[in-house]
Amino acid sequence: MNNGFCGIVRRPAPELLQMGIQDLTEPDDLPYIRNLIGQAIDTREGFVVETRNVLPDGSRLWVRNNVSAITDRNGAVRHLMVVAEDVTNRRCAEEDLQRAHDDLQKTVEERTATLQQATEVLDTEIGQRKRVEAALKHDIAERRKAQEALLESEWRFRTVIQGVTDYAIFMLDRSGYITNWNVGAQRIHQYTAPEIVGQHFSLFYTEEEQQRGEPARALQVAAYEGKCAVEGWRVRRDKSLFWASAVIETVRDEAGTLAGFVKITRDITERREAQASLERAQEQLAESQKMEALGQLTGSIAHDFNNLLMIVSGHAQLLRRRLTDPKHLQAIDAVHSAANRGESLTRQLLAFSRRQPLNPIVTDLKERVEAVHEMLVGSLRGNVQLKCDIPADVWPVEVDIAELELALVNIAVNARDAMPGGGSITLSARNVSLKKSDEVGQLEGDFVALAMTDAGVGIAPDVLPRIFEPFFTTKALGKGTGLGLAQVYGFSHQSGGTVVATSAVSGTTITIYLPRRQAISVETVQAPPTQPIVPGEGTILVVEDNAEVADITASPWCKRRKSDSRFCASRSSYRLWKSPFVKLWNAVQRETTATACCNLRAGAARPDGND
């Protein structure tokens, strides 16, 4: 290489001898250069190319390379000779010239397009002016007719709107200020037109909704969507509330610009209350049907289970008379005790299913509560206080005393368990006159509401509807049978009333509604002294629909008097065998069996044919 090339690339010869073509050429031009070199080697023909070389300072230099192929004796290319020329200034001048040409061409095109567009616009305007001038006279006439029709339409509209009394219809400007007022609005909102026109319509919203910006939001929704329909509480002039169905619609002029709003409001408080009453009645009906189905199921199971318990208990008593080993006697006592606990559960199930035989008497609740006060206190812990609030004028009720006391104990125990840290329980009573609209179990008439309120943790809303179901309990395993409140439910309904539970964070109230009785309270009569049993003769008739229960019931008499005792254990066999008198015995006291016993006639035919 000569000094001229070293001067062009600005590098000394020793440095250039250590570099390759890739070190001098712009990377973007390198693939093209290599392709040309390959073609020159293959064809032994030279080429001319302009490339960008990289200078030591990183700048770029345009170089014109005239490449010639040098071959050996065999015609093979041994070297390539390059004559390099700095053409940077020429390339820059060509680029500047090309840019100037492009700019000039663009300017000419833009000026031409602008001129052409102006010509088209001018032609369009001339044509449009001609059409406007032709239609102007016709348009003026049509507008006069439209204005007259509009005035007539507005007059009719105002007449109709002012005659509407069931709906509050009034106009708002774009900011929400009232511009007119109809008779219906005056009736519903209780404002006259002079009082309300010019006021902002947010006056009809509650303070909470005003603070949340509901009036402004309603106008925004109506302006964006064309309509805003909502239901909610609204305020009258006297500050009373009513449930309203409100619609806000936009009013726009011929150009589509927002001119204001029209607001239509209807008082639907009665409809809402009727719908809510219907929903509550449907819920109560569904709950009643569910509890009725549970009652039928538990009643059937309880009766059959009671028969099994009688067989177990009866045989346990018979075996106890025959055993002498203390261990055997202890085992029999355990069996008998378990059977007794099962019978207690069965009685509670029968009470829930309303099949438990009751012995109702007219009772003064105040006296009865005072009589069982000590028993109720005994069922509580020392850190739980019982307060009684029973007025002297509370109406008498007709209830089974034992079941009433058991119901009070069951409620008190649940209240006690709801207050692990202690507290107070209030037992109160009040006279109430119920209507079906009160939605208290669809009861109607005079009732006494006997309520027990605790200060416990309350009952969760999802648990509250299930607390009267048998075997349902929220207590830990082994802490409850789930039959306490089920007995309360059965007792209240079997007594002609119902039971209602309400709960909040501050505690729970269980209220028993018992029907009022006009009869005078009956004082409890002491039973006469027991008379000594005098041996006699006769026939004992055992009436039972379960043969095993009948056998175990009759077995004590079979053992005592085998010679002159006859037994009948069938629902269809009611003949009385020879006897001076008849003893009727019902093992379980079921209703069907008791009815059959009542149908027995003392004069029924005997086996010997004598009456």
Buried (B, 14 or more C-beta within 10 A) or exposed (E): EEEEBBEBBEBEEEEBEEEEEEEBBBEEBBEEBEEBBEEBBEEEEBBEBBBBBBBEEEEEBBBBBEBBBEEEEEEEBEEBEBEBBBBBEEBEEEEEEEEEEEEEEEEEEEEEEEEEEEEEEEEEEEEEEEEEEEEEEEEEEEEEEEEEEEEEEEEEEEEEBBEBEEBBBBBBBBEBBBEBBBBBBBBBBEBEBEEBBEBBBBBBBBEEBBEEEBBEEBBEBBBEEEEBBEEEBBBBBEEEEBBBBBBBBBBEEEEEEBBBBBBBBBBBEEEBEEEEEEEEEEEBEEBBEEBEEBBEEBBEBBBEBBBBBBBBBBBBBBBBEEEEEEEEEEBBEEBBEBBEEBBEBBBBBBBBBBBBEBEBBBBBBBEBBEBBBEEBBEBBEEEBEBEBEBEEEBBBBBBBBEBBBBBBBBBBBBBBBBBEEEBBBBBBBBEBEBEEEEBBBEBEEBBBBBBBBBBBBBBEEEEBEBBBBBBBBBEEEEEBBBBBBBBBBBBBBBBBBBBBBBBEEEBBBBBBBBBBBEEEBEEEEEEEEEEEEEEEEBBBBBBBBBEBBBBBBBBEBEEEEEEEBEBBBEEEEBEBBEBEEBEBBBBBEBEEBBEBBEEBEEEEEBEEEEE
